């Protein structure tokens, strides 16, 4: 459930890198994505808040949500960093 639950968020290095990370994130098929920041959410096992992003394909259909904690980089299952 890495990256798709608030209790196991994607770690990135610093708040500005949320956007850098999302710009580089692709579907497992290599397609670009779009996103919308929904807000923040707490998780009992994480210090600080977790950013919730709704993820869309280029046609505008929702793929799901990705949760990001602004400290490190790693791609969740079904996605890759290009």
Number of C-alpha atoms within 10 A of each C-alpha: 10 16 21 18 16 25 17 19 23 25 21 20 14 12 13 10 18 22 13 12 22 19 15 13 21 20 16 13 9 12 11 16 19 19 21 11 14 11 12 16 13 13 15 9 9 13 9 13 16 24 21 23 21 16 19 17 16 12 8 11 10 14 14 12 19 23 26 28 26 21 13 14 17 16 19 20 12 9 16 15 16 11
